[in-house]
Amino acid sequence: METKFCEFCGNKIATDAVLCPKCGKQLEELKTDSSNSNPQVIINNNNTINGAYGRKQCDKWVALLLCIFLGVLGGHKFYEGKTGMGVLYLFTLGLFGIGVIVDFIVILFKPNPYYV
């Protein structure tokens, strides 16, 4: 497969790509047929994962173990990047234990990996 580089972000992409899968910018104008004023647009972009651009990917099992062993200290919240909630869990001992139990159940039913 022949590749080129995106002029906006420098990511390596396919030569026939119209949109960059990393930054999402349009690389070239769509060519229209002179007989048809409305171009047929087909975008096949398989590089997005549930619209997860700019979001942190977390492993379910790591978060679950942190919730079990360090839940009252907010370990799983710090792992997810939720520092404010982590500090709240730290000072209230996991929202008095209730928050840790709820988070354990919620994390247990999340897909692996999940995005925060």
C-alpha positions as CSV (number, residue, x, y, z in Angstrom):
1,M,0.0,0.0,0.0
2,E,1.4,3.4,-1.0
3,T,1.5,6.0,1.7
4,K,1.9,9.8,2.1
5,F,2.1,12.1,5.0
6,C,-0.8,14.4,6.3
7,E,0.1,18.0,5.7
8,F,-1.5,19.0,9.0
9,C,-0.3,16.5,11.6
10,G,2.4,14.5,9.8
11,N,0.7,11.1,10.3
12,K,1.4,8.4,7.7
13,I,-1.8,7.8,5.6
14,A,-2.9,6.0,2.5
15,T,-2.2,7.9,-0.8
16,D,-5.9,7.9,-1.8
17,A,-7.1,9.2,1.6
18,V,-9.4,12.2,1.6
19,L,-9.5,12.7,5.4
20,C,-6.6,12.1,7.8
21,P,-7.7,9.4,10.3
22,K,-5.6,11.0,13.1
23,C,-6.5,14.6,13.0
24,G,-9.7,14.4,10.9
25,K,-8.8,17.2,8.5
26,Q,-9.7,17.1,4.9
27,L,-6.6,16.6,2.7
28,E,-8.0,17.4,-0.7
29,E,-11.0,18.6,-2.5
30,L,-13.5,16.0,-3.8
31,K,-13.6,15.8,-7.6
32,T,-17.0,16.3,-9.1
33,D,-18.3,14.9,-12.3
34,S,-19.2,17.6,-14.8
35,S,-22.5,15.9,-15.6
36,N,-23.5,15.6,-12.0
37,S,-23.4,18.7,-9.8
38,N,-23.8,16.7,-6.6
39,P,-20.8,14.5,-5.9
40,Q,-21.2,11.1,-4.4
41,V,-19.3,11.1,-1.1
42,I,-18.2,7.8,0.4
43,I,-16.0,8.0,3.5
44,N,-14.7,4.8,4.9
45,N,-12.9,5.7,8.1
46,N,-12.4,2.6,10.3
47,N,-9.8,4.3,12.5
48,T,-12.1,5.9,15.1
49,I,-13.0,3.9,18.1
50,N,-16.4,5.1,19.3
51,G,-15.4,8.7,18.8
52,A,-12.5,8.2,21.2
53,Y,-10.2,11.0,19.9
54,G,-8.7,12.8,22.8
55,R,-10.0,10.5,25.4
56,K,-8.0,8.3,27.8
57,Q,-8.1,4.5,27.2
58,C,-8.3,2.5,30.5
59,D,-8.0,-1.2,31.1
60,K,-11.0,-2.6,32.9
61,W,-9.1,-5.2,34.9
62,V,-6.5,-2.7,36.2
63,A,-9.2,-0.3,37.2
64,L,-11.1,-3.1,38.9
65,L,-8.0,-4.2,40.9
66,L,-7.3,-0.6,41.9
67,C,-10.9,-0.3,43.0
68,I,-10.7,-3.4,45.2
69,F,-7.3,-2.7,46.8
70,L,-7.1,1.1,46.7
71,G,-10.7,2.1,46.3
72,V,-11.1,3.9,49.6
73,L,-8.0,6.0,48.7
74,G,-9.4,6.7,45.2
75,G,-6.8,4.7,43.3
76,H,-9.1,3.8,40.4
77,K,-10.2,7.4,40.1
78,F,-6.6,8.7,39.8
79,Y,-6.0,5.9,37.2
80,E,-8.9,7.2,35.1
81,G,-7.5,10.7,35.3
82,K,-10.3,12.0,37.5
83,T,-8.1,13.8,40.0
84,G,-10.8,15.7,41.7
85,M,-12.9,12.6,42.4
86,G,-9.7,10.9,43.5
87,V,-9.0,13.6,46.1
88,L,-12.7,13.4,47.2
89,Y,-12.4,9.6,47.7
90,L,-9.1,10.1,49.5
91,F,-10.6,12.5,52.1
92,T,-14.0,10.6,52.5
93,L,-12.6,7.1,52.4
94,G,-14.3,6.2,49.2
95,L,-17.4,8.2,49.9
96,F,-17.8,6.3,53.1
97,G,-17.4,3.0,51.3
98,I,-20.6,3.3,49.3
99,G,-18.8,4.9,46.4
100,V,-16.3,2.1,46.2
101,I,-19.0,-0.5,46.1
102,V,-20.9,1.3,43.4
103,D,-17.7,1.9,41.3
104,F,-16.8,-1.8,41.6
105,I,-20.2,-2.8,40.1
106,V,-20.0,-0.1,37.4
107,I,-16.4,-1.0,36.4
108,L,-17.3,-4.7,36.4
109,F,-19.9,-4.2,33.6
110,K,-17.7,-1.9,31.5
111,P,-16.2,-3.1,28.2
112,N,-12.4,-3.7,28.0
113,P,-10.9,-1.3,27.2
114,Y,-13.1,1.6,28.1
115,Y,-12.6,5.3,27.5
116,V,-12.8,8.1,30.0
